Amino acid sequence: MRAEFWAATDTNSGIFIRCGNPQKIGADTCYEVNIWDIRPEPKYGTGAIVDVAAVPVPLQNTAGGKWNTYEITAKGSELTVKLNGVQTVQANDSKHANGPFTLQYGPGVKNAQGGAIKWRKVQVRSL
């Protein structure tokens, strides 16, 4: 999958992939490739796969206020994320074997605020 996004610095967004139950979307039922530069736990901020693969410190908090490109590869149990051409994480995890994807917007925490997110050029290809 390849997608371009523009996020405000305080945006809480991302892409959920391999959602086994489309009626219950979340980091516990899908892989969440995060977009959230100011996440309280920054290792799972922008470029991370929440609770699966943490982003190294030099790559944290780099997406806000500009257009960015995500390249996400999920082939078998191998998961790879690239942000603007730089690999942020690679993981081997088989918790979610298949399912659809969805673009996320939402504070994620009841009554929390979140900034704007814009998407363009979302492309998906089977492997």
C-alpha positions, 0 to 999 in steps of 0.5 A: 500500500502507498498513500500520501497524507498531510497531518497537523502536528497534533493529528491522531490518525493512521492506517489500520491493516488486516482488520479481521473484524470490520465491525470492530476496528482498533489496534487490538483487532488490526495492525495500526500504522500510526500517524501521531507525532505527539503521542504520549509514548513516542516510540509508537508514534508516526511510522510505528506499528502500535504495540508491534514495532517501535520507531527508532528515536531519530525518526520520531515526530517528523510528519506534522505540517507537511505532505508525507508518503507511507509505503506499507508492505504486509507479505505473510507475517513480514510487515514493513513501513517506510515514511518518505522513503525511509524504513521506520520499522520492520516486524515479523508478526502473524497475529492478524493474517488477513482482512481489509484496511481502513484510513483512520482519524480519531483522537483514540481517547474519549473527549480528546482533540485531534488535528486535521488529516488529508489523504491523496493518492492511496494505492493498494496492490496485492502481493 
